[in-house]
Structures are given as C-alpha cells and as structure tokens.
Amino acid sequence: MPIIRKSEREIKLMRRAAQVVAGALETAGKIVKPGITTEELDARIAEYIVERDCSVAFKGLYGFPANSCISVNEEVVHGIPDGRKLVEGDIVSIDVGAGYRNYFGDGARTFPVGEVSDEDARLIDVCRESLRKAFEAMGPGVALNKVSSAVQEHVEAAGFSIVRRYVGHGIGLKFHEDPQIPNYVDKNRKSPVILRPGMTLAVEPMINAGDYEVRTLDNEWTVVTADGSKSAHFEDTILITEDGAEILTRTDVGS
C-alpha cells in the first residue's frame, strides 16, 4: 500500500489527537505509585481523553478489551489492565491512543514505580534515549533504515536487545498504516522506504534486558519476554516536515 502523506488540515487534527495522548501519559505518570492498580490507571487515562473531546483509540481495536495497554516488568506490550497493584521496584509501560475527528495519535512511556534498581533505571533510560536517537535521524530524504539503525546501535551498545516481532507503524486516518518501522535494520526489506514531508509515523522502540524473544500469554494479548527479563517501551507520533521532523506527542504543541 502507498504511504499516505497528510495535508495541513489532517496534520492539525493529528496534532490535537497526539497532544491529548501526551497529556494522558503525563497524567498517568504522575499517579504511578506503589498500591495503584493498572485498571485505576486505565480509567484515569480514558477519563482524560474523553474530557478533551477525543475518543479512546484502543478500546475494541482488533477486539482489545481496555482503554490502554499497561504492561508491567516482563510484559512487553498489550498488557490488559486489571486489579493488579503496582509494587515498589516495578517498571510499568503505558501505551495510549486517542482519536480526534477520525485522526489518531499514539504514544508510550515506561515509568519506574517508586525506587527501582540501577539496571532497571538504565533500561528505561536507554529505551527513552533510543527513541530520541530515532527522532534525530529523521527528516525528508532519509532512508527509514537509517532510523532503525539509530535505535539498534544505541540499544545494543548498551547491552540490551530489541524486540523483533513488534514494530512501529504509519498512523493517521487509520491507527495502523504503512510503513512498518522496525527498530533494527531489516535486511530482508527489498526496497528502501524514503521519508517524505507529510508522513506521520509512530516510532516505538521495545527493548529487553535479556534476550529479544517474546511469547504471548493465554489471554491472547499480553506479550512477555521469553526469558522473564524486564522490558521497556517508548513511543512518539512524529511528523516529517519540509526541513526535519516534529514530535506531535507533546503537551506544548498548538491544537
């Protein structure tokens, strides 16, 4: 399928959706603490999104049963919020999507729960930084493999591994659009994807403290590390501009 480049009108709508995603993640991060349940976090995220005239993108998407994906420790992605209480030393990844007038924004952050180990803090920092490296590599005329390479080089130099089974994606009028965006250099890709102004992309490194292999739990949603090691996940919705790139999942962008 062709990669859709967005008009100024479409970008304005996406900017609003992405801004609400960023605000929901910021709000969730402020209330992450020992004793709170993942379903309490999920309810607050949904409340924040709806209060701002947006729709919750994840609820019912492909049948997903919750408002957000909340994944704890060895859970990589697609964690289903429930009555589980967070405890001191956990790390929790929160993935949020919002729609505004049928256009979408998507973002994720990993938060420490209270005091965490030095290694877990480093895992979070390296994942966050790898997303920054991806953003810095983006711009018009850039091959997508360069973005993937920026993530891979940073993560593997730090001694962590990159999940292969799940990748980033285009986003806009549909929540998932082309292209797929691996966080590693995919040598099987037949032709390079070249970034162009107007492309909107959800870039989302998922990295593990141990091996990159993952498996899906019996609930058919939650993905965990195969070796039980902890995992971190960061994501931004990013617009390719005429002279660079812009992170849309920020609370300080114009609506």
C-alpha positions in Angstrom: 0.0 0.0 0.0 1.2 3.5 -0.7 2.4 5.6 2.3 -0.1 8.4 2.9 1.3 11.9 3.2 -1.0 14.2 5.2 -2.4 17.6 4.3 -2.2 20.6 6.6 -5.8 20.0 7.7 -5.1 16.4 8.5 -1.9 17.3 10.4 -3.8 19.8 12.5 -6.3 17.1 13.6 -3.5 14.6 14.3 -1.6 17.2 16.3 -4.6 17.6 18.5 -5.0 13.8 19.0 -1.3 13.4 19.7 -1.3 16.3 22.2 -4.1 14.5 24.1 -2.1 11.3 24.1 0.9 13.1 25.5 -1.2 14.7 28.2 -2.8 11.3 29.2 0.7 9.8 29.5 1.9 12.7 31.6 -1.2 12.4 33.8 -0.7 8.7 34.2 2.9 9.1 35.1 2.1 11.4 37.9 -0.1 8.9 39.6 2.1 5.8 39.1 3.0 4.7 42.6 3.0 1.5 44.7 -0.5 0.4 45.5 -2.4 1.8 42.5 -4.0 -0.8 40.2 -3.5 -1.0 36.5 -7.2 -0.7 36.0 -7.3 2.5 38.0 -4.6 3.9 35.7 -6.6 2.8 32.7 -9.8 4.5 34.0 -7.9 7.8 34.6 -6.4 7.7 31.1 -9.8 7.2 29.5 -11.3 10.0 31.6 -8.5 12.4 30.5 -9.0 11.5 26.8 -12.8 11.8 26.8 -12.8 15.1 28.7 -10.8 16.6 25.9 -13.3 15.7 23.2 -11.3 12.8 21.9 -12.1 9.1 21.5 -10.2 6.2 23.2 -8.5 4.5 20.3 -7.5 1.2 21.8 -10.9 0.1 23.3 -12.2 -2.5 20.8 -9.3 -2.1 18.4 -9.0 -5.6 16.9 -11.0 -6.6 20.0 -8.7 -5.2 22.7 -10.7 -5.1 25.9 -9.3 -2.0 27.6 -8.7 1.7 27.1 -4.9 1.5 27.2 -2.1 -1.1 27.2 -0.4 -1.3 30.6 2.5 -3.7 30.8 4.4 -4.5 33.9 8.0 -5.7 34.3 8.5 -8.7 31.9 5.3 -7.7 29.9 6.5 -6.1 26.7 3.3 -4.8 25.2 -0.5 -5.3 25.1 -0.9 -5.8 28.8 -4.6 -5.8 29.9 -5.3 -3.5 32.9 -6.9 -5.3 35.8 -6.8 -5.4 39.6 -3.1 -5.9 39.8 -1.5 -3.5 42.3 1.9 -2.0 41.3 4.6 -2.6 43.9 7.8 -0.8 44.7 10.5 -1.7 42.2 8.2 -2.5 39.3 8.5 -0.8 36.0 5.3 -0.1 34.0 4.9 0.6 30.3 1.8 2.6 29.3 0.7 2.7 25.7 -2.1 5.2 24.8 -4.0 6.0 21.6 -6.6 8.8 21.0 -8.7 9.9 18.1 -9.8 13.4 17.2 -12.3 13.7 14.3 -11.2 10.3 13.0 -7.5 11.0 13.1 -5.2 9.3 15.5 -2.2 9.9 17.8 -0.2 7.1 19.6 2.4 7.2 22.3 4.0 5.2 25.1 6.2 5.7 28.1 7.8 3.4 30.7 7.7 4.6 34.3 9.5 3.4 37.5 7.3 2.5 40.4 8.9 4.1 43.4 12.6 3.2 43.7 13.9 0.8 41.1 17.2 -1.0 40.6 20.0 0.7 38.8 19.7 -1.8 36.0 16.0 -1.2 35.6 16.6 2.6 35.6 19.2 2.2 32.9 16.9 0.0 30.8 14.3 2.8 30.9 16.9 5.5 30.1 18.3 3.6 27.2 14.9 2.9 25.7 13.9 6.6 26.0 17.2 7.7 24.5 16.9 5.3 21.6 13.6 7.0 20.6 15.4 10.3 20.8 18.1 8.9 18.5 15.5 7.8 16.1 13.9 11.2 16.0 17.2 12.9 15.4 17.9 10.7 12.4 14.5 11.5 10.8 13.9 14.0 8.0 12.9 14.4 4.4 15.0 12.2 2.0 16.2 10.0 4.8 16.0 6.2 4.3 13.9 4.5 7.0 16.7 2.0 7.6 18.8 4.9 9.0 16.2 5.5 11.7 16.1 1.8 12.5 19.9 1.6 12.7 20.0 4.6 15.1 17.8 2.7 17.5 19.6 -0.6 17.1 23.1 0.8 17.5 22.2 2.7 20.7 20.3 -0.2 22.4 22.8 -3.0 21.5 25.8 -0.8 22.5 24.2 -0.6 26.0 23.9 -4.4 26.2 20.1 -4.7 25.7 18.1 -6.4 23.0 15.5 -5.2 20.6 12.1 -6.9 20.2 11.8 -8.1 16.6 8.2 -9.3 16.5 6.6 -5.9 17.0 7.5 -2.7 15.2 6.3 0.9 14.7 3.9 2.0 12.0 2.4 4.8 10.0 -0.6 6.4 11.5 -3.3 8.9 10.5 -6.9 8.2 9.4 -6.2 4.6 10.3 -4.5 3.7 13.5 -2.1 1.4 11.7 -0.9 2.5 8.3 2.2 1.7 6.1 5.1 1.7 6.5 6.1 -0.8 9.2 9.0 0.7 11.2 11.4 -1.9 12.6 13.7 -0.9 15.5 16.5 -2.9 13.9 17.9 -3.0 10.3 15.7 -5.4 8.4 18.0 -6.9 5.8 15.0 -8.6 4.1 13.4 -5.3 3.1 13.5 -5.3 -0.7 13.4 -1.6 -1.3 14.2 1.3 1.0 11.5 3.5 2.3 12.4 7.2 1.9 10.9 9.6 4.3 8.9 12.5 2.7 7.2 15.6 4.1 3.7 14.9 5.4 4.4 11.4 6.5 3.2 10.6 10.1 4.9 7.8 11.9 4.5 6.1 15.3 8.1 5.1 16.2 8.2 2.8 19.2 11.4 1.0 20.5 10.6 -2.0 22.7 13.8 -3.3 24.4 14.5 -6.2 26.7 17.1 -6.6 29.5 17.7 -10.1 28.3 17.0 -11.9 25.0 14.8 -10.4 22.3 12.5 -13.4 22.0 8.9 -13.0 23.3 5.8 -15.0 23.7 2.1 -14.3 24.1 0.1 -15.3 27.2 -3.1 -17.4 27.2 -5.2 -14.2 27.1 -4.1 -13.9 23.5 -3.0 -10.3 24.0 -0.2 -9.8 26.6 3.3 -10.2 25.2 6.1 -11.1 27.6 9.8 -11.7 27.4 10.5 -15.4 26.8 13.3 -15.4 29.4 11.4 -13.4 32.1 13.6 -10.4 31.8 12.2 -6.9 32.1 11.2 -4.8 29.1 10.7 -1.1 28.4 8.7 0.7 25.7 8.7 4.3 24.4 6.7 5.7 21.5 6.1 9.1 19.8 3.9 10.1 16.9 6.3 12.0 14.6 5.6 14.2 11.5 8.2 14.5 8.7 8.4 18.2 7.8 10.0 20.1 4.9 13.2 20.6 6.9 13.2 17.9 9.5 10.8 16.2 11.9 8.3 17.2 14.6 7.2 15.2 17.6 3.5 15.5 17.8 3.0 13.7 21.1 3.9 16.7 23.3 1.7 18.7 25.6 3.1 22.1 24.4 2.1 21.9 20.7 -0.6 24.0 19.3 -4.1 22.4 18.8 
